Amino acid sequence: MSSPQPAVTFEEIRALIRNLPGPDLDAATAAMQRERQLTKPAGALGRLEELAQWVATWQGQHPPEIRRPRVAVFAGNHGVAARGVSAYPAAVTAQMVANFQNGGAAVNQLCESADADLRVYELDLENPTADFTQGPAMGEEECCRTMAYGMMAVEMGVQLMALGEMGIGNSTAAAALCLALFGGEAADWTGRGTGVDDEGLARKIAAVEAGVAANPQAKDDPLEALRCLGGYELAAIAGAILAARVARVPVLLDGFACTAAAAVLYKADRRALDHCVVAHRSVEPGHTRLLQAIGKEPLLDLGMRLGEGSGAALAITIVKSAVACHTGMATFADAGVSTREG
């Protein structure tokens, strides 16, 4: 984080979650009515039709518009990484941030292809969170300030947000979060992440079990789960999701770690992610389980597990295509095409 953020408390965040704006039903109705008039059989464009209506509903306007999509990648380091839960050292987080800044990562190419603006947010990389197997990863003020920092990524004029993360060890944090939020066994949520071997996977599972055991309060309160078991980048993602809802900006979520951060809000209010679409299904086994828990069907299933917002950036093109069809196609009346008899 580049500068101190105003003090925020969990109680203020809970109040924000309780008062999130709902869908714009007028925009939703206008989108539905236009969809029925377009020169195609009803439902012929499948989820593209749903996406166009989703964008209109959460932008609060019809016709929907996506001229300024943004990809926000939050980067943070985790104390639990010192336990050998990743195939890569924690130093890779900063190295990859430099790669993003130099235009050399996959997400850079995907953003260029989608004509999307990429912003990368470093979150005190030299000072990782505490090792959550020994107690909370963050203090409440620390967690809240990081959420507030994430909120600032949602700037005026952005019409679609795609969220992603970078952080060695964050698939371990995501697994621990999911175990606290949804129960089950540590092995249910824990995968190989960056490619750990069998011994590394065993260390990950043990760290997830130990983390939840060391932080029993995480099972009772989703914000406490985020504080105790999450990381800076995951807290920032949760903040960005909240700010996007308030600003009426639809959100594309990336893979397992990003969706785990979002799930914190879902556990606080099941409507909190209605403005979010999950871009893709990660190969991480916990992601499928998590998608079922929060009732989300991903747009893509391409065997990806990269993180860094790559799946969300890729999905921008699909959402833009959905909006283009919705706004650009002729109606039956415009084109002089006969409607279905009946």
N, C-alpha and C positions, 0 to 999 in steps of 0.2 A: 504494500500500500504506500502510495507516494506521500500522503499527508493524513493527519489525524481526522477522524470523522466525528460528527456530533454524537453525543451520548444517546444511545437508544437502549430501551430495556425490553426484556421478553414480554412484559405486560403490554407495552406499546405495540409490539409486533403481533401479539394475540389479538389486540383490539383492531389492528389493521386487517388481519385475516377474517375477523368477524364481520367486517364492513366492506369487504371487497365488492366492487360493482358486478352486477349480473350481466347476462347477455342482452344485447340490443334487439329486442323482438321485432321492432319495425324494420330494421335492416335485414334480419333473418327472413321475415315475410316477403320483403321486396326481392331478395335473392331467390327464394323459393318460387315466387310467381314468375320471375324472368326465366328461370330454369325450365319451367313447363312450356315456355313459348319458343325455345330454341329449336333449330332445325335438326332434330335427332329424336329417336325414340326415347321415351321416358326411362331414365336410369342407364342409358347406353354408355355414358362416360364414367359409371361406377363411382369410385371414391373421389374422382376429380370434381364431381358435382358436390359431394359433401365438403370438400376442401374449400371450394369457392364460397359456399354458404358459411362455413366456419370463419373464413377471413372476414366476410362482411359483418357477421354477427359480433365478432370481437373487436373489429376496428370501429364498429358502431356507425357504419356508413354503407350506402349502396349508391353506385357500384363500388366494389372493393378495389383497392389499388396497391400494387407493390412495385414502387420505383426505387425505394430505399431500404433494401434488406441489409441487416447487419449480423455478422457472426462475432460473438463475444466468447473468447477463450480465457478462462481463469486458471492461473497456475499457482499451486501451493505445495509445500513439502510436509511430510508426515513423520512424526517421531517414531511411529511403529515400523517404518522402513528399515530402521537399524536392526530389526529382528530377522532380517534375511527373507522377507516375504515377497521380494521382487527379483526378477532376473537381472535388473539393472540397478546401479547405485543411485542415491538421491541426487547426485550432481547432474544427472541427465535432465532433471526438470529445468534447470537454468540453461543447460545447453540446448534443449529443445525450444525454449523461449527465444533464444538467440536465433535459432533456425527459423522460427516463425517470423521474426523481425527482419530476417534477411531474405524471406520469400522462398525458402527451400523445402518447406514441409508439404505434406499432402494437402492440408487444409488451405494452404496458399493457392494451390492450383485449382482446388474446387471452388474457392471464392472467386477467383478470376473467371472461371467458366460460368459461374452463376451471376456475375457482375454484382458481387456482394462486397460490402465494406467489412474488413477484418480488423478487430481490435483485440489486443492481447493485454491482459491485466496480471501483473506480477504481484503476488501477495506475500511479501516478506520472506523471500525464498531462503535467506540466510538463517532464518529462525523458524524451524519447523514447529508444528504443534507438538505437545507433549505426547509421550508414548501412552496410548490409551489402555494398554494392558496394566498400567500402574495407577490409573485414575483418569480424570477428565482430560480430553485433548485440549480444551480451551476453557477459559473462564467465561462467565456470562457476558461481561462487558466486551471482552475480546470477540466473542461470537457475534454479538449484536453489532459491533462496529464493522465487522467484516460483512455482515448482511447489508448494512447501510452502504458500504462501499460498492457492493454488487448492484444495489438499487441505482446508483449513479450511472451505470452503464446504459440505462434506458434513457436516451436523450430525445429531445423533442424532434419530431419529424421522421423518426425511424418507423417503418410500417410493418416490419416483420423481424423478429429476433430469433436467431439460431444460437443455442447455448452449448458450450463444450468446456472441457477441462484438460489440464495437464498436471500430473503429480505422481511421482513414483510412490507406490504404496496405496494409491487411492482406491484400487479395487478391493483391498483389504478393509479399508474404512467403509466402503460401500456395502460390503458383505456384513460387517458388524452392525451398521445402521439398519439394514434390512432384517437382521436377526432380532434386533431390539424392537423394531416397529411391527413385525409381522410374525415373529415366532418361528418355530421349526428347529432344525439343527444347523450348526455352523456349516457343516458340509453341504447342506442344501443350497447355500448362498455363495459358496467360495469356489472360484475357478482358478485357472492357471494364469490369468492376467497377462503379463508381458511374456509368459512362456516359461514359468518355473517348472522344474523337474518334480518328481514324486516327493522328494524330501522337502523341497520348497513349498509344495502344496500342503504337506503336513504341517509345516511351520505356520503357513497362513491360517489354516483351520484352527490350530492351537491359539494363535493370536486373536482370532475372532472370538473364540470361546472365552478366552481370558479377558478380553475387552468388555464383553457384556457382563461377565461375572464381576469385574472390578467396578462397574458403573450401573448398579441395579436401578438407579433412578431413571435411566434411559428407557426402561420399559414402560414407564408411567406417563411420560410427557414427550411428545415428538421434538420439541425444541431442546429439551434436555438431551435427547438422543443425538441431535445434531451437535450440540456443545460437547458432549462427552466422547462421541465416537466418530464425528465427522472431521472435516479439515477446512482450512481457509477457503479453498476453491469451491468446496461444496456449500459452505455457508454463503458465499458470494452468489452462487447460482440460485440458491433459495431466495435471496434478496432480489435478484434480477427478475425472477419469476413474479414476485409480488409487485414490483414496480411496473412491470409490463402490464399486469392486470389493471392496475390503477390508471395507467396511461392509455389503455385500450390498444395494446400491441399484441397480436397473436405470437405464440412462441413455439419453436421447434426444439425439442429436446434430443440430445445425442444418445449415447449408449448407457451402459450399466451405471457408472458412477454418477452421471448427470441425472438419470432417472431416479436414482436413490436419493439424491439431494431434493428432487422435486417431491418424492414420496413423503418427506417430512411434512410438507404442506398438506398433502392429501390426508395424512393421518390427523391433522389439525382440523380440516374441513374437507369433506369429500368433493365439494364443488370448487376447491381452490385451483385445480388443474384443468378446468373446463376450457380455458383459453389455450391449452397446450396440446400439441400433437407430438407423439414420439416418432422420431424420424426413421429409426431402424432398430432391428433386433440384433443385439450384440451376440457374438458366439459365447460370451460368458454365460454359463448355465443359470446363474442367478437372475439374469435379466428376463428370461422367459417367465420364471416364477414371479418376478416383481411385476411384470406387465399384467399378468393374471390378477395379481393382488390389487392393482390400481385400476383395472378395467380398461386398459389401453391396447389398441391394435396398432402395431408399427406400420409405417408406410412401406419400408423396404426390409428385405431379409437377404443380404448379400454376403453373409459370412464375415462381416467386418468386426474388428475388435480393436481399432486403433485409438479411439478417443480423439482428443484435440478438436472436437466439433466436426469431424469429417463427415459422419453420417448426416448430421443436421445441415451442413453446408450443401451436401449433395441433394438433400430433399428440397432445398429452396427452389431449384429448377422445376420440380414437380408442382409445387404450390404456385409458382408464377405461371406455369402452363395451365393450371386449373383456372386461375383468375383470367388469363388471356382468353380461354375458351368461353368462359361465362360472359365476359364483357364484349368480346369481339365477334362472336358468332351472330349470324342473322336470325331473326325470329321467323316463324312460318309466314307471318303477314308481310314482313320486309322482303322476303325472298320469293313470295308468291308460291310457296310450297303448300300443298294440301295437308291438312292435319288428319290424324287418324279418325276414321269413321267409327261411330259407335254411339 
